[in-house]
Amino acid sequence: MSDPRKANRASSEGQSVPVTFCLFEDRPECEIGIRLLVVTLKRHCSGTRTILFHPNPSDALARWLGGFPDIELRRQRLPGAGSADIKPHALMAALALGHRNVVWLDTDMMLAGDPRPFFEHLPEDVLGVAEEVRSAPNQGSRLRTEAWGMTVGRVFLHTLNTCITRVTDHHVPLLVEWARLLVDERYTRYFDRQISLRPPHAMFDLDILNALLGSSEWAHQPVHVFRTGNVLIHCGGARSFSLGERLGGLFKPCPPILHALAKKPWDLLSPEKRYTGRYWEFRKLMQEISPFVALARQYREEVGIPCPWLDQHSTSGRLLTYAGLGHFALRGLPVALVGEAARLCGRAAPGL
């Protein structure tokens, strides 16, 4: 185990501090997400420790994970309301194990490259967090900070997304407060409502972290934002990977982290499911042509379970795929253009 004093000193001096990835999952239907993330971690981050908290993995998953020496499976239960609100608890548990530069990754992510350079040189006091989809409603921290009754100390114009969260020991007090508010009645009383019917300050764990970081109490906390189109791509609707982000990526390599946003492709594209109507047909098309699904098809032989959802091929999807010439930013460019035109005309594009 590394000496925390050396790790912290190296970080403050701008030297590289090894990353430990932190994952949590407890939903059987999301096992494929774990497998896809693990095989891409092996491909791009071999030798990097990854802790997977899973209180009740299937025997098949546990055996499969045994083939990945960098993955530490911990069958422990953590406080919190299941996988949705577990992040501060999992991050604190990883820190308590002696890991000093811990990066949370959602299990609906894959790696298209090595993201470690984005994490390893951050000073120890800097919190790293991803950027939310720019087209999502209720952008920014102010409305969340005010709705939680906190004094505004600073304003993030764009919402922060906790799908990637980088912490060190320095952030334990913030993690403790985040965890405390996740069981606050002002948040938990909305659990019986659909997500779309919850107020914008209490929909997800990210809303609470945005409120805290925008408050006067935590305004001193340095924050580094991992930008969409640079560190990650949100793969979902017409504007989740926006026209501007696509154009900006035409002459750059693909960002190293791909995030399957909202309804997951293994569910949405499953031949056993029947999602009908214009909205769902559009969402299925956007997932079919997404960089996430294109990458998943490259690893289907390595995940150890059948993936019939990867065989979804609509006529429109084929045409857009061919038109994209194999480029991550070109494949859905025409649809993103339509979504942007709809936005400029004041009309909502289906599925973001």
C-alpha positions as CSV (number, residue, x, y, z in Angstrom):
1,M,0.0,0.0,0.0
2,S,1.4,3.4,-0.9
3,D,2.3,6.0,1.8
4,P,-0.5,8.6,1.8
5,R,1.9,11.3,2.7
6,K,4.0,10.6,-0.3
7,A,1.0,10.4,-2.5
8,N,-0.4,13.7,-1.3
9,R,3.0,15.4,-1.6
10,A,3.4,14.2,-5.1
11,S,-0.1,15.4,-6.0
12,S,0.5,18.8,-4.6
13,E,3.8,19.1,-6.5
14,G,2.0,18.2,-9.8
15,Q,3.5,14.8,-10.0
16,S,1.6,11.7,-11.2
17,V,-0.4,9.9,-8.6
18,P,-1.7,6.5,-9.6
19,V,-5.5,6.2,-10.0
20,T,-7.8,3.7,-8.4
21,F,-11.1,3.3,-10.2
22,C,-14.2,2.8,-8.0
23,L,-17.4,1.1,-9.3
24,F,-20.6,0.0,-7.6
25,E,-23.4,-2.1,-9.0
26,D,-26.3,-4.1,-7.4
27,R,-28.7,-4.4,-10.3
28,P,-28.7,-7.8,-12.1
29,E,-30.0,-6.3,-15.3
30,C,-26.9,-4.0,-15.4
31,E,-24.4,-6.8,-15.3
32,I,-23.6,-6.3,-19.0
33,G,-22.5,-2.8,-18.1
34,I,-20.0,-4.1,-15.6
35,R,-18.6,-6.5,-18.2
36,L,-18.2,-3.9,-20.9
37,L,-16.5,-1.5,-18.6
38,V,-14.1,-4.1,-17.2
39,V,-13.0,-5.4,-20.6
40,T,-12.2,-1.8,-21.7
41,L,-10.4,-1.1,-18.5
42,K,-8.2,-4.1,-19.2
43,R,-7.6,-2.9,-22.7
44,H,-6.7,0.7,-21.9
45,C,-5.7,0.8,-18.2
46,S,-4.0,-2.5,-17.6
47,G,-2.2,-2.6,-14.2
48,T,-4.5,0.0,-12.7
49,R,-6.4,-1.1,-9.6
50,T,-10.2,-1.1,-9.8
51,I,-12.5,-1.7,-6.9
52,L,-15.9,-3.1,-7.7
53,F,-18.4,-3.0,-4.8
54,H,-21.1,-5.5,-5.5
55,P,-23.1,-6.9,-2.5
56,N,-24.6,-9.9,-4.3
57,P,-22.9,-10.7,-7.7
58,S,-24.1,-13.7,-9.6
59,D,-21.8,-16.7,-9.5
60,A,-21.2,-16.4,-13.2
61,L,-20.2,-12.7,-12.8
62,A,-17.9,-13.5,-9.9
63,R,-16.2,-16.3,-11.8
64,W,-15.8,-14.1,-14.9
65,L,-14.2,-11.3,-12.8
66,G,-11.7,-13.8,-11.5
67,G,-10.0,-13.6,-14.9
68,F,-9.2,-9.9,-14.3
69,P,-6.4,-9.6,-11.7
70,D,-6.7,-5.8,-11.6
71,I,-10.3,-6.0,-10.4
72,E,-10.9,-6.3,-6.7
73,L,-14.5,-7.6,-6.1
74,R,-15.8,-6.5,-2.6
75,R,-19.0,-8.1,-1.6
76,Q,-19.9,-5.6,1.0
77,R,-23.0,-3.6,1.5
78,L,-22.7,0.1,1.7
79,P,-25.0,2.7,3.2
80,G,-27.3,4.5,0.9
81,A,-30.4,4.0,-1.2
82,G,-29.1,1.4,-3.6
83,S,-27.0,2.1,-6.7
84,A,-28.6,5.5,-7.3
85,D,-27.2,7.2,-4.2
86,I,-24.2,5.2,-3.3
87,K,-21.4,7.3,-4.7
88,P,-20.1,9.2,-1.6
89,H,-20.2,6.0,0.4
90,A,-18.3,4.0,-2.1
91,L,-15.7,6.7,-2.6
92,M,-15.2,7.0,1.2
93,A,-14.9,3.2,1.4
94,A,-12.2,3.2,-1.3
95,L,-10.3,6.0,0.4
96,A,-10.5,4.1,3.7
97,L,-8.8,1.1,2.0
98,G,-5.7,3.3,1.5
99,H,-6.3,4.4,-2.1
100,R,-5.3,8.1,-2.5
101,N,-6.5,9.1,-6.0
102,V,-9.9,7.5,-6.5
103,V,-12.1,8.0,-9.6
104,W,-15.7,6.9,-9.6
105,L,-17.0,5.6,-13.0
106,D,-20.7,4.8,-13.6
107,T,-21.2,1.2,-14.8
108,D,-22.9,2.4,-18.0
109,M,-19.6,3.6,-19.3
110,M,-16.9,2.2,-21.6
111,L,-13.4,3.3,-22.3
112,A,-12.3,4.2,-25.8
113,G,-8.9,5.3,-24.7
114,D,-6.8,5.8,-21.6
115,P,-8.4,8.5,-19.3
116,R,-5.7,8.3,-16.6
117,P,-3.8,11.4,-17.7
118,F,-6.9,13.5,-17.0
119,F,-6.8,12.3,-13.3
120,E,-3.3,11.7,-12.3
121,H,-1.9,15.2,-12.3
122,L,-4.7,17.0,-10.5
123,P,-3.6,18.6,-7.2
124,E,-4.9,16.7,-4.2
125,D,-7.3,19.3,-3.1
126,V,-9.1,19.5,-6.5
127,L,-12.4,17.7,-6.9
128,G,-12.9,16.4,-10.4
129,V,-16.4,16.0,-11.8
130,A,-18.0,15.6,-15.2
131,E,-20.0,18.0,-17.2
132,E,-23.7,17.3,-17.6
133,V,-25.3,17.2,-21.1
134,R,-25.6,20.8,-22.2
135,S,-29.1,20.3,-23.6
136,A,-30.4,19.0,-20.2
137,P,-33.0,21.4,-18.6
138,N,-32.4,23.4,-15.4
139,Q,-28.7,24.0,-16.1
140,G,-26.4,25.2,-13.4
141,S,-25.9,25.2,-9.7
142,R,-27.8,28.3,-8.5
143,L,-31.3,26.9,-8.6
144,R,-30.2,23.8,-6.7
145,T,-28.3,25.7,-4.1
146,E,-31.2,28.1,-3.5
147,A,-33.8,25.2,-3.4
148,W,-31.8,23.5,-0.7
149,G,-31.8,26.7,1.4
150,M,-28.1,27.4,1.1
151,T,-26.5,30.7,0.5
152,V,-25.1,31.0,-3.0
153,G,-21.3,31.4,-2.9
154,R,-20.5,30.8,-6.6
155,V,-22.3,29.7,-9.7
156,F,-21.6,26.9,-12.1
157,L,-23.4,27.8,-15.3
158,H,-23.5,24.2,-16.5
159,T,-24.6,21.4,-14.3
160,L,-22.0,19.0,-12.9
161,N,-22.6,15.3,-13.5
162,T,-21.3,12.8,-11.0
163,C,-20.9,9.9,-13.5
164,I,-17.1,10.7,-13.2
165,T,-16.0,11.9,-9.8
166,R,-12.4,12.1,-8.7
167,V,-11.6,12.5,-5.0
168,T,-8.7,12.2,-2.5
169,D,-8.6,12.2,1.3
170,H,-9.0,16.0,1.1
171,H,-12.6,15.6,0.1
172,V,-13.9,13.4,2.9
173,P,-15.7,16.2,4.7
174,L,-17.5,17.1,1.4
175,L,-18.3,13.4,0.9
176,V,-19.7,13.1,4.4
177,E,-22.0,16.1,3.9
178,W,-23.1,14.8,0.4
179,A,-23.9,11.4,2.0
180,R,-25.9,13.1,4.8
181,L,-28.1,15.0,2.4
182,L,-28.8,11.9,0.4
183,V,-30.8,10.6,3.3
184,D,-32.4,13.9,4.1
185,E,-36.2,13.9,4.1
186,R,-36.1,16.8,1.6
187,Y,-34.6,14.4,-0.9
188,T,-36.0,11.0,0.1
189,R,-39.6,12.1,0.1
190,Y,-39.6,12.2,-3.6
191,F,-38.4,8.5,-4.1
192,D,-41.9,7.3,-4.8
193,R,-42.3,9.7,-7.8
194,Q,-41.1,9.1,-11.3
195,I,-37.8,10.9,-12.0
196,S,-39.6,13.3,-14.4
197,L,-42.0,14.3,-11.6
198,R,-39.3,15.2,-9.1
199,P,-38.2,18.8,-8.5
200,P,-35.0,19.7,-10.3
201,H,-33.0,20.0,-7.0
202,A,-33.9,16.5,-5.9
203,M,-33.9,14.2,-8.9
204,F,-30.4,12.6,-8.6
205,D,-27.4,12.6,-6.4
206,L,-25.8,15.1,-8.7
207,D,-28.3,17.7,-7.7
208,I,-27.2,17.7,-4.1
209,L,-23.5,17.9,-5.0
210,N,-24.2,20.8,-7.3
211,A,-26.1,22.5,-4.5
212,L,-23.2,22.0,-2.1
213,L,-20.5,23.1,-4.5
214,G,-22.4,26.3,-5.3
215,S,-23.0,27.2,-1.7
216,S,-20.9,29.7,0.3
217,E,-19.8,26.9,2.7
218,W,-18.1,25.0,-0.1
219,A,-17.2,27.8,-2.5
220,H,-13.6,27.4,-1.4
221,Q,-13.5,23.9,-2.8
222,P,-11.5,23.8,-6.1
223,V,-13.3,22.0,-8.9
224,H,-12.0,20.7,-12.2
225,V,-14.7,19.9,-14.8
226,F,-14.2,17.0,-17.2
227,R,-15.8,18.4,-20.3
228,T,-18.1,16.7,-22.7
229,G,-16.5,16.3,-26.1
230,N,-13.1,16.3,-24.5
231,V,-13.0,13.7,-21.7
232,L,-16.3,12.0,-22.3
233,I,-19.2,11.7,-24.7
234,H,-22.8,11.3,-23.4
235,C,-24.5,8.9,-25.8
236,G,-28.2,9.1,-25.9
237,G,-30.4,11.6,-27.8
238,A,-30.0,13.9,-30.7
239,R,-28.3,16.7,-28.6
240,S,-26.7,14.7,-25.8
241,F,-23.6,14.6,-28.1
242,S,-24.3,17.9,-29.6
243,L,-23.6,19.3,-33.1
244,G,-20.9,21.6,-31.7
245,E,-19.2,18.8,-29.8
246,R,-19.3,16.6,-32.9
247,L,-17.8,19.4,-35.1
248,G,-15.1,20.0,-32.5
249,G,-14.3,16.3,-32.6
250,L,-13.8,15.9,-36.4
251,F,-10.1,16.4,-36.2
252,K,-9.4,15.0,-32.7
253,P,-9.3,11.5,-31.3
254,C,-12.4,10.1,-29.6
255,P,-12.7,11.1,-26.0
256,P,-11.6,8.2,-23.7
257,I,-14.9,7.7,-21.9
258,L,-18.3,6.9,-23.4
259,H,-21.4,7.2,-21.3
260,A,-24.7,5.4,-22.2
261,L,-27.1,8.0,-21.2
262,A,-30.7,7.4,-19.9
263,K,-32.3,4.2,-21.1
264,K,-29.5,1.7,-21.6
265,P,-28.8,0.3,-25.1
266,W,-28.9,-3.3,-23.8
267,D,-32.5,-2.7,-22.7
268,L,-33.6,-0.3,-25.4
269,L,-32.3,-2.4,-28.3
270,S,-33.2,-5.8,-26.8
271,P,-35.2,-8.0,-29.2
272,E,-37.3,-9.1,-26.2
273,K,-38.5,-5.5,-25.4
274,R,-41.0,-3.6,-27.3
275,Y,-40.6,0.1,-27.1
276,T,-43.0,1.7,-29.6
277,G,-43.9,5.2,-30.7
278,R,-42.0,8.0,-32.3
279,Y,-40.1,8.9,-29.1
280,W,-38.8,5.4,-28.5
281,E,-38.0,4.7,-32.2
282,F,-35.9,7.9,-32.2
283,R,-34.1,6.9,-29.0
284,K,-33.4,3.4,-30.4
285,L,-31.9,4.9,-33.6
286,M,-29.7,7.3,-31.6
287,Q,-28.4,4.4,-29.4
288,E,-28.0,2.1,-32.5
289,I,-25.6,4.6,-34.1
290,S,-24.0,5.9,-30.9
291,P,-20.2,5.6,-30.3
292,F,-21.0,3.5,-27.2
293,V,-22.8,0.7,-29.2
294,A,-20.2,0.9,-32.0
295,L,-17.5,0.3,-29.4
296,A,-19.5,-2.5,-27.6
297,R,-19.7,-4.4,-30.8
298,Q,-15.9,-4.7,-30.8
299,Y,-15.9,-6.4,-27.4
300,R,-18.9,-8.7,-27.7
301,E,-16.8,-11.8,-27.8
302,E,-15.0,-10.9,-24.6
303,V,-17.9,-10.2,-22.2
304,G,-18.8,-13.8,-21.8
305,I,-22.6,-13.5,-22.2
306,P,-24.9,-13.2,-25.3
307,C,-25.5,-9.7,-26.5
308,P,-28.4,-9.9,-29.0
309,W,-29.1,-6.2,-28.6
310,L,-25.9,-5.5,-30.6
311,D,-27.6,-7.0,-33.6
312,Q,-30.1,-4.2,-33.9
313,H,-29.8,-2.8,-37.4
314,S,-32.5,-0.5,-38.8
315,T,-32.4,0.9,-42.3
316,S,-31.9,4.4,-41.0
317,G,-29.2,3.2,-38.7
318,R,-27.3,1.5,-41.5
319,L,-27.4,4.5,-43.7
320,L,-26.2,6.8,-40.9
321,T,-23.5,4.4,-40.0
322,Y,-22.2,4.2,-43.6
323,A,-22.4,8.0,-43.9
324,G,-20.3,8.3,-40.8
325,L,-17.3,6.6,-42.5
326,G,-16.5,4.9,-39.2
327,H,-15.9,8.3,-37.4
328,F,-17.3,8.6,-33.9
329,A,-18.4,12.2,-34.5
330,L,-19.8,11.8,-38.1
331,R,-22.0,8.8,-37.6
332,G,-24.9,10.8,-36.0
333,L,-24.1,14.2,-37.4
334,P,-27.2,14.6,-39.6
335,V,-29.5,13.8,-36.7
336,A,-27.6,16.2,-34.4
337,L,-28.0,18.8,-37.1
338,V,-31.8,18.3,-37.1
339,G,-31.8,18.5,-33.3
340,E,-29.9,21.7,-33.3
341,A,-32.2,23.2,-36.0
342,A,-35.2,22.2,-33.9
343,R,-33.7,23.9,-30.9
344,L,-33.1,27.1,-32.8
345,C,-36.7,27.0,-34.0
346,G,-37.9,26.7,-30.5
347,R,-39.0,23.1,-30.9
348,A,-37.9,20.2,-28.7
349,A,-36.0,17.5,-30.4
350,P,-37.2,14.0,-29.2
351,G,-35.0,12.4,-26.6
352,L,-32.7,15.3,-26.0
